[in-house]
Amino acid sequence: MVEPVSTTTARACANIALVKYWGKRDPRLNLPAAGSLSLTLDALVTTTEVGFDAGLAHDELVLDGAPATPTELARTTAFLDLVRAAARLTDRARVVSNNEFPTASGLASSASGYAALAVAATAAASAAGGAAVALSPRALSILARRGSGSAARSVFGGFVRMHAGNSEDGSDAFGEPLDSPLTERVRMVIAIVGGGAAKSHGSRDAMDHTAATSPLYRAWIELVPQDLATAEAALAAGDLEALGAVAEANALAMHASAIAARPAVIYWQPATLAALAEVRALRAAGRAAWATMDAGPHVKVLTTAGDAAGVAAALRAVPGVTEVSIAAAGGPAAVVSRPAPPSNKAGPRES
């Protein structure tokens, strides 16, 4: 009788960058060209189940209920190879991942996806009889970064600073949580444009194309350190207005660099512009409301717990906005269920 394969399930939240990650200095290791700063959100959740099985001929990936594309599977296998090497394990794995929000549409599903995969796969490898891989939070962030640059931030909850680092091996490129009096106070209103359809330009290709062809890209990179310093000072002081102002300006500068690429990378739709105009009108009327956008048409609005409902109602009335939700700061990536470890597993390896 074949024994059932034990699985480990982890949960992670996507994050929205307030000072953006856009461009890489080393695509192979997903090393960012500049640092970034984000807010992990409790409404954007990925749950991932991993089970290593000696009976599998190759890795399997089910994403949102459907078999993954060959490209998605190859990317996941490359990531699992890192875990297998650390755990001294050769078994293939079956991965089942579900996003509680639109995938590949500009809501950072790769961030939560690879953060959850990093947590689940390292635990599952130990349960399958591999060497236990006891990763520190920093090491786990570095591992998650190998799958997706922004996943390094989703390992942590709340506000997170991503260090770009200088080392060629990526050992100093990791996320770090930031304490702030704003963590409990802030909310993010998420306005979905166009029904959450998959975006026309994938983030990886778009940022590479922008870096290679946009005459504004170098200016964007030079701007980031100043924006990071402003954002960190605002977090330390609990100054939401200063944080919102730099976040909105940074997002628009990132999109300006993409729009200036040749040919242009344009994520905005008519409803995007209408939503941005509504945010400016809300702010002029005294509401706490500052917009940010990633590689997609959706508009996210940094606001307060007190103003969130009013901001959400205003954005729901914008033609072309198909869904609006309110998110608070989310927690760190974590295992939510795991099997008992086998008695014959190898000793732990700390990183």
N, C-alpha and C positions, 0 to 999 in steps of 0.2 A: 504494500500500500504506500502510495506517494504521500509524504508529509506535506501539509499546506505550507506555502511560503509565508513567513512572517513579514509584516510590513511596518514601516514607521511613517507617521503622518506629522507634518509640520505646517505651521501657519505663519504668514508674513504679510505685512501691509506695504503697499506701494508708497512712494514718497513723491512729493512735488518740490522741485528745486526752486528756491527763491533767488539764489544766485546760481546761474545755470551751468550745467556740464554740457559742453558742445565742442567736440573735437578731441583727438587723441594724439599723444606723443609716441605711443607704441600700440598699434592695433592688436598685435599678437597677445600682449598681456593686458589689454584694456587699460592702459595707463592714460589718465586724462591729461590734456594739454594745460589745464588750469584747475584750480580747486573749485569747490562748489559748496553750497549750503542749502539744506532742504528741511521740509517738515513731513514726517511720516504721518499718514492719515488712516484713521480707524475705519473709514467707509470703503476703502479700496483693499480688499483682502484676497489673497491667493492661498489655497490649501493644496498641499502636494503630498502624495503618498508614494513611498519608494519601497520596493522589495527586491533584494538580490536573489537570483534563482540560478543554480548551477545547470538547470535544464534548458535555459534559454540559449539560443544560438546567437542572438544579437539583442541589443537594448530595444525596448519598446516604449513609446511615449503616446499617451492619450491626453489630448489637450482640450478642455471644455467639451468632453464627451465624444470627440472624434479623433481618429488616428492623425498623428502629426504629419506635416509635410516632410519630405526627405531632408530639406534644409534645417528645419527645426530639430529633427531627430539627430542629425549629424552634430549640431551644436550641443545638444544635450549629451550625446555620447562623449564628445571631447571633454565636457565638464566632468562627467562621471569617471572618465579615465584618470583625472586628477585625484578623485576620491579613492579609486581602486589602488592607485599607486601608493597613496598614504597608508591605506589599510592592508596592503599586501594581499589583495583580493583579485581574483580573475573573473568571478561570476558576472554575468550580464544582469541588467536590472529592468524591471517594469516600473514605469513612472506614470502616475495618473495625477494630473494637475488641473485645478478648476479655479477660474477667476470669477469673483463676484462682481465684476464690472467688465466693460468691453475690452477685448484683447486687441493689441496692435493698433490702437486708435489714437494714441497720444496720452494715455493715462498711466504710463510707467508700469505696464504689466510685466515687463522683463525684470524690473527691479524687485518686485515682490516675488515673482516666479523663481528667480535664481537665488534669492535669499532663502526662500522656503526650501528649495532643492538642496542648497548647501547644508542646511540644518538637518533635513530629513535624510539625505544620503549619507552623511557622516555617521549618524546614529544607526541607520539601517545596515551599513557596512559592518559595524561592530556586531550587530545582532545576527548577521549572516556568518559569523565566525572569523571575520577579518580582525586585524589589530585595531584596538580601540584608538580612535583619533580624538584626543582631548584638546580641542582648539580653544585658545583664548578668544575673547570677543574680537580683538584686533585681527588675529589670524583668520577667524571666520569671515570677517569683513574682506580680508584680502582674497580668500578663496571665492567668496561670492562675486567679487569684482571680476574674476576671470570669466564668469558667465555673462555678466552685464555690468558695465561701469557703475551704473546707478544702484545696482544691488548692494554694493558696499555700504550704502547709506541705509537701506531697508533692513539690515541686520539690527539696527538700533531703533528705538522709539523717539518720539518728540523731534526737537531740532537737532540736526546732525551736520557737522562740518566734514567735508571730504578733503583730505590732503592730497595734492597732486603728486608730491614727492619728487625726488631727484634721482634716486637709484635706478639703474638699468634693470634690476631684477624685480622692481615693484615692491620691495619690502617696506618702503615708507609711503606707499599710496594706500590709504585706508580711511574708513569713516570713524568719527569720534562724536559721541553724544555731547550736546551742549545744554547746560542748565540755564533756564531763563524764567523770570517771573511771568513771561507771556505764554508759557506752555499750556497752562490750564485755561487761559483767557481766550486764546485765538480759536477761530473756526475758519474752515475753507469751504466756500460755496462752489460747487462743481457744476458748471453748465455744459451739458452735452449738446454738441452741434451736429446735426445730420444723422442722428440715431446711433452714433457710436460705430459707424462703418470703418473698416480697416483703412488706414491712411494710404495715400498714393506713393509716398516716399518713406521707406524705412529709415529709422533714426540713424543707424550705422552708416548706410550709404549716403544719406543726406549730409551728415556732419563731415564725412570724408570729402564729399564733393564740394561743400562750402569751404573747407579748409584749403582745398586745392585751387579753387577758381574765384572765390569772392575777394574783391579788392578791399572789402571792409573787415575781413576776418582778422587780420593782424591787429587792427584797432580794437576789435572785440576782446582778443586775448590780453591786450595791454590794459583794458578796462577792469578786468575781473579782480585783480588784487585790491584795488581801491574799493570796489563794491563789496568784497568780502569783509574788509575792515569796517566799512560803514554798517553792514548787516550785523556783524558780531558785536559792535558797540551798541547798536540798537537793542539787540537781545539782552545784553548785560544790563542795560538801563531800563528795560521794560518799555521801550518807546516803540509802540506799534506804528505810529505815523511814519517814523523814520525808516522802519523796516519795510513797510508797505511801499513807500516811495522808491526805495532802491530796488525792491523786487520788481515793481512795474517797469521801471526804467531799464533794468537789466534784461527782462524778457523781451521788451521791444527792440533793444539793441541786438540781441541774439537773432531775432527774426529779421531784422534789417540786414544782418550779415548773410542770412540764408537767401533773402529776396535778391540780394546783389550778386549771388552766385550766377555762373554762366553755363548752362541755362539756369534760370531762377528756380529756387525751391520755395514754393508758396503753399502753406498749409491753410491759410485763412479762407473762409467762405463768407458770403454776405452776412450771414447770421453772426459770424465772429465779430465783424466790424460793428454790427448793431449792438452786440453784447458789450463790447468795449466802450461804445458811446454811452450805454446805460450805466456802466460803472462810473464813468466820469460824471454823469448827471447825479448819481447817488452821492458821490463825494461832494459835489458842489452843494447838495442839499443838506449836508451835515452828517451823512452816514460814514461809518468806517468802511471803506471799500477800495481795494487796490487790486488790479488785475495782474495775473501772470499766465503764461501760456508755454506749453512745451511743443514737441514735434507733432502737432496735430491741430485741429480747428477748435478744440474746446477751450473755454475760458474758465479759469479758476480765480476765485476772488478771496483775498485775505481780508478777514473781518473779525468782529468780536462775537462772543456768545449772544450778547444783547441785540446786535444788529443783524445777525445771520438770517433770521426768518424774514425780515423785511427785504434784505438783499436777494434772497432766494425767490420771493414772490415777484419782485421786479424783473428778474431774469426769466422767470417762467412766462412772462408776458411778451418776451421778445420773439417775434416770428422766426422760426427755424431752430430755436432752442427746443430740443425734444425731451429733455429730462434734466432735472435739477435736484441735487442732493447736498446735504450739509455734513461735513466731517469735522471731527475734533482730532487732536493729536493722538496718533496710534502708538501701540507698544512695540517692543522688540520682537523679532522673529523667534519662534519657540516651537519645540516638539509638543504636540497635543496628544499623541498616543504612540506607544512603543511596546514591542514585545519584550519579554524577559530575556536577558543576555544568555547566550549558550555557555555551558560550563567549560568548554574546551577552547574558548577564545584566547588569543594571544594577549600579552600584557599591554597596558596603555602606552601611547606615545604622545608626549605633550609637544605643542608647538607654540 
